[in-house]
Amino acid sequence: MAIENKPESLQESFAKGFHDEPAIMNAHPLEQNSLATLAVPVAKFPTGIGLGVALGAAAVGAFVIFKLMNRLKVYGLENIPIERENVLYCPNHSSLLDSFAFEYAAYIPKAFLQPDYLPVSLVDRKNFFGDPASRRLKDKVLAALGNYFFKQLRAYPVDRNRRDLGQVDQWIELLKKNIVIVFPEGTRSRTGNIGTGKAGVGKLIYEARPMVIPVRIVGTEDVLGVGKFLPRMFRTVHLMIGKPLDLSDLLNRPMPAGDSEEGQRDFYRAISGRVVQAIQTLMPEG
């Protein structure tokens, strides 16, 4: 059954979800990962007043964009697990608003009282933290926003154009202790069509063995598409949360010994490709 977010007061919107009961009680238990990973320093995310202020600003912004200016329909909230670590959400990506919309629908306002429920979002560094090699005003502003606002909201910068899989080791360490959002396509779609899965996400899943939950978001590209700076009004966004995926047939397959780097990439792409297929099957109900 579809859950339609109808206009309501800001106080009513915030009041919902302030409880200790999880959204679903029978989430699948996680298995311990026996695969060794590199010891990589894990980012420390802010807590306390700074987090509360940033969450409040984000919640008000989401309320304005998705309640007052547009319409947000959410499906599958019963699939949100109770676990607070080693949970990986994999949405499709067509707008800078995608993770914003998902967190607003699934974890705000609960995260106000239980901050460890707020997911870590793997975001493109240049879009949220600016280009560190640039001296342009735009990048300086983004650097300030990234360090003083987006970091408070547990945004974790990723160098999207790096072809090596080394940075994935940092994601693995993050995922062990957090709920994480990652976009399997690796970049935003300019057409609204779902792209192919990237090898890095496949490696993350193979080595961390998380609970993987597909998410499909339709309509954010109409609100704030690629190259747009101001959100549009009177659009409808559909957000579908799927059930945890069973990837055991791929994850139990050993990595071929001595396989080439490209062969490993193909193996990892097969895993992320399965996730993309699951995203594509999610449709609005009714």
N, C-alpha and C positions, 0 to 999 in steps of 0.2 A: 504494500500500500504506500502510495506517495505521501510524503510529509511536506505540506506546503507551508512555507513561512509567510503568514499573513501579517500585514502591518500591525504593530503593537507598540506600546510605549517603551522607551529605553529602559525604564526600571523593570518592566515585566520581562524584557529580553534578558537583562542581566540576572534577574532572580532565578530564571530557569537553570537547572543544572547544579545549583549549589547544594550538593548532597554527596554522601559518601558512597552510595550504591553505584556500582559500575553499570555501564550501558548494557553489558551482556555478561551473564554469569558463567556460561559454558564455553568460554574460549579454549581453543586447543592448547594443552601445555607445550612448552618449548623443550626441545631436546638440547642437551649440552653439546656444544661444538668441540669436537676432539682435534680439529685441525689447528696447528700452530700458526700464529700470525706474528708479524714483527711488533716489537715493543715501540709504539709510536706515541708521543705525547698527545693527550686528549685535551681538547679545548675546554676551558673553564667558562661557563656561562654565568652572567650576572644574576643575582637574586636580590630580594629586598625591595626597597622603594623604587629604584630605577626600573626594575621589571614591572612593578605595579603600574607605574606611570606609562610605560611603553604599552603594556597590555590595555590599559584604559584608553589610550589614544587609538590603538589599533581597533579595539572593539567599537568605539564611536565611529571611526572611519568606515568599518565594515557595516555598521548599522545604517549609515547614510547611503553607502553604495548599494547594499544588497536588500535593504528594507524600504528605504524612502525613494531612492532613485530607480531601483530595479526590483526584480522579483527573483527570489532564490527558492528553488524546489529541491529538497533533499530526500534521497532514497537510501535505505540500507543502514540507518543509524544503529540498528540492532547488531550489525557486524563489527562495531567498534569493540576491541578486546579490552580486558581489564589489565593486561600486562602493561608495565611502564618501561620495559627495556626489550631490546631485540625484536622490535616490531617495525616493519618496513612498509610504509604506504607508497604505492607507485601510481601516481596520477599521470594522465596525458598532459601535454603542455602546449597551450596556445596563447597565454596571456601572463603578464606579471602578477595578475590577481589570483592565479590558480591556487597557490598554497595559502594565500590570504583567505580565499573563499572556503577552502577545506577546513582550515583551523577554526574559522568562525563558526562553521556548521557543526563541527565535531568536538571541539575542545574549549571553546569560549562559551560561557563564562566559567566552566569548571576549573580552568587553569588559574583563576584568580586565587582560589583557596588551596589548590594542589598544583603548584608550578611545575613539578616534575612530570605532569601529564602533558605539558606543552611540547609538541614535537620539535626536533631539530630539523630545519629545512636546509638542504644542500642547494645553494643558489649560485648563479653565475657571478663571479667576483665583479666583473665590469658593470653589470646591471645594478648591483646593490651596494658595492663598496668602491666603485670607481676603478679606473686603470691606474695602478700604482706608478707606472712609468710615464704617465701623462701629467702635464702642468695646466691643462685646461680647467677653467672654472667649474665646468660640469663635473669633472672627476674629483675635484677638491670638495665640492658640495656632497657628492655621493660618498666620498671617504668619511666625511663628518657624519652623515646620516647612517652609514654602515656601522661605524664604531660606537655611536652614541644612541642609536635607535634600533636598527635592524639586529645588531648583536644582542641587545636586550631581549629581543623576540626570538633568540636562539637561531638566528640565521648563520649558516656556516659557509664561508666563501669557497668556491670551487673554480679552478682554472679550467674552463670548458675546453679550450683548444689544445690542452696538453694531451698528446697521444699516449704517453706512457701510463701504465697502470699503477705506478708507485703510489700516487696519492690515494688510491683506493684503500691502502693499508690504514690510513688515518680514518677513513669512513668506517672501516670494520671496528676500530676501537670505539668510535662514537656510538655505533649501533649496539654494541654490547651493553651499554649503560643507558640507552635512550630510545625513545620512539623517534624514528627518522622518516622524513619525506624526501624522496628522490624521484626525478623524472627520467624514466627509462629512455626516452628519445634524446635526452641530453640538450635539447634546444627547443625553442618555441616553433610551432607550426604556423606558417603564414596563410595556410588555406583552411585550417580547421581539421584537416585530415590527420590521422594518427600516423607518425613516422615509425621507423624501425628502432629496435632496442640496441643500446650500446653495450660494448664489451665490459666496460667498467662496472655497470650495474649487475651484469651477470656474475662477474668475479665477486662483487660484494655479497651477493646472495649465496654463491657457492661456498665461500669461506666463512661467512658469519652464520649461515643457516637460520635466518630470522623467520618469524611469521610474516609472510608476504601477503599484503592486501591490495588488490587492484582498485583503482578509483578512476572513474571517468567523469570529466567535466565538459559540459557542452554549453556554450553561450558566452563564456568570459571573453572570447575573441571579439564578440560584438560589443561588449562593454568597453574593453581596452585592448585593442589588437596591437600587433607588432608595429612600432613606429608611432603609436598614438600616445598622447601625454595627458589628455583629459578624459575621464570616463563618460560614456554616453548614458542616456536615460531611457526608461521604458523598455528595457530588454528583459528576457527571462533566461535565467541560468539554471541548468539541470546538473545536479551533482549526485552521482551514483557510487555508493560504497559497496564493493563486492565482498564475498566470503573469502576467508584465507585460502590460498592456493596450495594444492598438493603438487609439489615439484620433485617428489622423492625419486621418480624414475631418472631424472637428470642429476639430482644431487648425489645419488648413491653410485653414480657412474664414476670410476676413477679417472683422473686426468691422465691421458696417455703419457707414459714415461718418455722423456726426451723429445716431446713434441715441440715443434717450432713455435715462435711467438705468434705467428699468424694462425697456426692451428689452435693455439690456446684461445685466441680471440674468437675464432669461429665457435669453439665450444662455449665460451661465455655468452656469445651472441645468441646461441640457441636457447640459453636460459632466459635472457632478457626478452627474446622473441616470444617465448611462451607467455611471459607476463603481458606483453603488448597484445597478444591474442586474447587474453582474458579481459583486458581493458576494453577491447573492441566489442566484446559480447555484452557488455553492460548497457542496458537500455532503460529509459524512463518507463515506469509502470503505468498502466492504464491508458 
